[in-house]
Amino acid sequence: MNRETVLVTGAGGFIGHHLVGYLKRKGYRVRGVDIKEPEFAPTEADEFMLLDLRQRENCDTACQGVDTVYGLAADMGGMGFISANHVQILRNNLLINTHMLDAAQRAGVGRYFFSSSACVYPEYRQEEADVVPLKEEDAYPAQPQDAYGWEKLVTERLCHHYGDETEMETRVARFHNIYGPLGTWDGGREKAPAALCRKIAIAKLAGDPEIEIWGDGEQTRSFCYIDDCCEGIYRLTQSEFREPLNIGQDRLVTINELADIVAGAAGIEIKKRHIPGPQGVRGRNSDNTKLNDVLAWQPAIDLEQGLAQTYAWIEDQVRERLPATQGVGPG
């Protein structure tokens, strides 16, 4: 039986790895491409190519015989990483995205999904913790956060013009803090939910309840579980909506509250020690009005449920890594 072949770039990363599995369960033949293989579980892709997509010829190879591209390849990480690696992020991601869109158009790809970010939204709209939820049209006048946000916004425009001037349909989602198991949880590129899960797992296993939090912990965000993210990606890609669309939860919490929810999943009480560190914007939340209108859908997995699953996985990783000499008990 012939099946539609789809390409997932960034298939060795967190969202891409989960999306490969999602698309396989939908019955697609999936080609995964990345500069590295998935770190925490084998890929479910029918074929997996190790390719550096900063190189034009590799993008041509990736796109051959593909009907739909899900473009998730990016050099990125958490706040600590994106606030300190502007040249690397801007250069690498512009090369990846420009070459991939060009290659997809040459290969006759019918539909191209691009994974953008809430980092495209202007910093001047995110100066208060009690932030007004961000609507898609709020991206302009532009003042994105860091080089990462500028790169995403520029590629959104590139997708828009490809959609207007070629026969390739483009779709763009602005992700709001996607989290879940099988993602980076240490090493400097992890995001806030994974970092807090790691810190609290160590606190639990080592018997020391104190954890560090960057800033005062009153900065706010909304967080979307990976399963909801994959569902939103697919629904948007299949839709006829051509403009950028938020994919995220619209429940606003402080980082202190996020830590308390993780501690609840761990079954411990924690002590927070606030230290200097990069915090990003003061507040960010997703306005899901257009998401509901366009897709007749919204994310369904609540934060407590998603963090419980994420924490359980990260605790297992910490337990395996921490040496017995640190006095880590069975938990």
C-alpha positions in Angstrom: 0.0 0.0 0.0 1.4 3.4 -1.0 1.5 5.9 1.9 2.2 9.6 1.7 5.8 10.3 2.7 6.4 13.2 5.0 9.7 14.7 6.2 10.3 15.8 9.8 13.5 17.9 10.2 14.9 18.2 13.7 13.7 14.6 14.2 16.5 14.0 16.6 15.2 16.8 18.9 12.5 16.9 21.5 9.4 18.0 19.5 10.6 16.4 16.2 11.1 13.0 17.9 7.6 13.1 19.3 6.1 14.3 16.0 7.6 11.4 14.2 5.8 9.0 16.4 2.6 10.9 16.1 2.7 10.9 12.3 3.6 7.2 12.3 0.4 6.5 14.3 -1.5 8.5 11.7 -0.3 6.1 9.0 2.3 8.2 7.3 5.6 7.0 6.0 8.0 9.3 7.9 11.5 10.4 6.9 13.4 11.9 9.8 16.4 14.2 9.3 18.8 15.7 11.9 22.4 16.3 12.6 22.1 13.8 15.5 19.9 10.9 16.4 17.4 11.1 19.2 19.1 11.0 22.5 16.6 9.2 24.8 14.7 6.7 22.7 15.1 5.1 19.2 13.4 6.9 16.4 10.1 5.5 14.9 10.9 7.0 11.5 10.8 4.7 8.5 14.2 6.2 7.5 16.5 8.5 9.4 19.1 10.6 7.7 22.0 12.2 9.5 22.3 15.5 7.5 23.6 19.0 8.3 20.8 21.2 6.9 23.0 24.2 6.9 24.3 22.8 3.7 22.1 23.3 0.6 22.8 20.0 -1.0 21.7 18.1 2.1 18.4 20.0 2.1 17.9 18.8 -1.5 18.6 15.2 -0.4 16.2 15.5 2.5 13.3 16.8 0.4 13.4 14.3 -2.5 10.2 12.3 -2.9 8.4 14.1 0.0 4.9 15.5 -0.1 4.9 17.5 3.2 7.7 19.0 5.3 7.5 19.6 9.0 10.4 22.0 9.6 11.5 21.7 13.2 15.3 21.8 12.8 16.8 24.6 14.8 19.8 25.5 16.9 18.1 26.5 20.1 17.7 25.9 23.8 16.5 27.5 27.0 16.9 31.0 28.2 20.4 30.5 29.3 21.5 29.4 25.9 19.5 31.7 23.6 20.5 34.8 25.6 24.2 34.1 25.1 24.6 32.6 21.6 23.2 35.2 19.2 25.6 34.7 16.3 25.4 31.0 16.4 21.6 30.9 16.6 20.9 33.5 13.9 23.5 32.2 11.4 22.7 28.5 11.8 18.9 28.9 11.8 18.8 31.3 8.9 20.9 28.9 6.8 18.7 25.9 7.8 15.4 27.6 7.1 16.4 29.4 3.8 18.0 26.3 2.3 15.1 24.0 3.4 12.4 26.3 2.0 14.3 26.6 -1.3 14.9 22.9 -1.5 11.3 22.0 -0.7 10.1 24.3 -3.4 12.5 22.9 -6.0 11.4 19.3 -5.0 7.8 20.1 -5.6 6.7 19.8 -1.9 3.1 20.6 -1.6 2.9 21.8 2.0 5.6 23.2 4.4 5.1 23.6 8.1 7.5 26.0 10.0 7.9 25.9 13.8 8.1 29.5 15.0 8.1 30.7 18.5 6.4 33.1 21.0 9.8 34.7 21.1 8.7 36.7 18.0 6.4 38.8 20.1 7.7 42.3 21.1 9.4 42.8 24.4 7.4 46.0 24.9 4.2 43.8 25.2 5.8 41.5 27.9 7.1 43.9 30.5 4.6 43.0 33.3 4.1 39.6 35.0 0.4 40.0 34.7 0.7 40.2 30.9 -2.1 40.6 28.5 -2.3 37.4 26.4 -0.6 37.7 23.1 -2.6 37.7 19.9 -1.1 36.8 16.6 -1.4 40.3 15.3 0.6 41.6 18.3 3.9 40.6 16.6 4.0 44.0 14.9 5.5 46.6 15.2 8.3 44.2 15.6 10.8 44.0 18.6 11.4 40.3 19.1 13.4 38.9 22.0 17.0 38.1 21.2 18.4 36.8 17.9 16.3 33.7 18.2 13.1 35.7 18.0 14.3 37.8 15.1 15.3 34.7 13.2 11.9 33.1 13.7 10.1 36.3 12.6 12.2 36.7 9.5 11.5 33.1 8.5 7.8 33.6 9.1 7.9 36.3 6.5 9.9 34.1 4.2 7.2 31.4 4.5 4.5 34.0 3.8 6.2 35.0 0.6 6.8 31.4 -0.5 3.2 30.8 0.0 2.2 33.9 -2.0 4.7 33.5 -4.9 5.0 29.7 -5.4 2.6 26.8 -5.5 3.9 25.5 -2.1 1.5 26.0 0.8 3.1 27.2 4.0 1.9 26.9 7.6 3.4 28.6 10.7 2.9 27.9 14.4 4.2 30.0 17.2 5.0 27.6 20.1 4.5 28.7 23.7 6.9 26.8 26.0 6.5 23.1 24.9 7.5 20.5 27.5 7.4 16.8 28.2 9.4 13.6 28.5 12.3 12.7 26.2 13.6 16.2 26.1 16.9 17.9 27.1 17.0 18.1 30.9 20.5 19.2 31.6 23.7 20.7 30.0 22.5 24.3 29.5 20.0 23.9 26.7 17.1 22.7 28.8 14.0 24.9 29.3 12.4 25.9 32.6 10.1 22.9 33.2 12.9 20.4 32.6 15.4 22.4 34.6 13.0 22.5 37.6 12.2 18.8 37.3 16.0 18.1 37.4 16.7 20.3 40.3 13.7 19.0 42.3 14.6 15.4 41.5 18.1 16.0 42.8 16.7 17.7 45.9 14.4 14.7 46.5 17.0 12.0 45.9 19.8 13.8 47.8 17.6 14.8 50.7 18.4 18.5 50.3 15.1 20.5 49.7 16.8 23.7 48.5 16.7 24.6 44.8 17.9 27.6 42.9 15.6 29.8 40.7 16.8 32.5 38.4 15.5 35.9 39.4 12.6 36.4 41.9 10.6 33.6 40.3 7.6 35.9 39.7 8.2 36.0 35.9 5.2 34.3 34.2 4.7 31.9 31.3 2.2 29.4 30.0 3.3 25.9 29.2 2.0 23.4 26.6 2.5 19.6 26.9 4.1 17.9 23.9 1.2 15.7 23.0 -1.0 18.7 22.6 1.7 20.4 20.6 1.9 17.5 18.1 -1.9 17.5 17.7 -1.9 21.2 17.0 0.9 21.0 14.5 -1.0 18.3 12.5 -4.3 20.1 12.6 -2.8 23.4 11.5 -0.8 21.7 8.7 -3.9 20.0 7.4 -6.0 23.2 7.6 -6.3 26.0 5.0 -5.2 28.7 7.4 -2.1 30.5 6.0 -1.2 33.0 8.8 0.9 32.3 11.9 -1.1 30.7 14.7 -0.4 30.4 18.5 0.0 26.8 19.8 0.1 26.8 23.5 -1.8 26.8 26.7 -3.4 30.0 28.0 -3.0 29.3 31.8 -0.5 31.8 33.2 1.7 30.7 36.1 4.8 32.2 37.8 8.1 30.2 37.8 7.7 29.9 41.6 4.2 28.3 41.0 5.7 26.0 38.4 8.3 24.9 40.9 5.6 24.2 43.5 3.6 22.1 41.0 6.7 20.0 40.1 7.5 19.6 43.8 3.9 18.3 44.3 4.5 15.7 41.5 7.7 14.7 43.3 5.9 14.5 46.7 8.3 16.8 48.5 8.4 20.4 49.9 11.1 22.6 48.6 13.0 25.7 49.6 13.6 28.3 46.9 16.9 30.2 46.7 16.6 33.0 44.2 19.9 33.9 42.4 20.9 36.2 39.5 20.3 34.7 36.0 18.7 35.3 32.6 15.0 35.5 32.9 13.8 36.6 29.5 10.6 38.8 29.3 8.7 39.5 32.5 5.5 37.8 31.3 4.2 35.8 28.4 0.9 34.1 27.7 -0.9 32.8 24.7 -4.2 34.2 23.4 -6.0 31.2 22.0 -9.0 32.9 20.5 -7.8 32.5 16.9 -6.6 28.9 17.6 -10.1 28.0 18.8 -11.7 29.7 15.8 -9.5 28.3 13.1 -9.0 24.7 14.3 -12.1 24.3 16.6 -9.6 22.9 19.1 -7.4 23.8 22.0 -4.8 22.0 24.1 -6.4 19.6 26.6 -3.7 18.4 28.9 -3.5 20.4 32.1 -0.2 21.5 33.7 -0.4 19.2 36.7 -0.9 16.2 34.5 1.8 17.0 32.0 4.3 17.9 34.7 3.6 14.7 36.6 4.6 12.7 33.5 7.6 14.9 32.7 8.9 14.8 36.3 8.6 11.0 36.6 10.7 10.6 33.4 13.3 13.1 34.5 13.6 11.6 38.0 14.4 8.3 36.4 17.2 10.0 34.4 18.6 11.7 37.5 18.4 8.5 39.5 20.5 6.7 36.8 23.1 9.4 36.6 23.7 10.4 40.2 26.5 8.3 41.8 25.7 6.4 44.9 28.6 8.2 46.6 26.3 11.3 46.8 24.1 9.4 49.3 21.2 9.2 46.9 18.6 6.7 48.3 15.8 4.9 46.6 13.6 7.9 46.7 
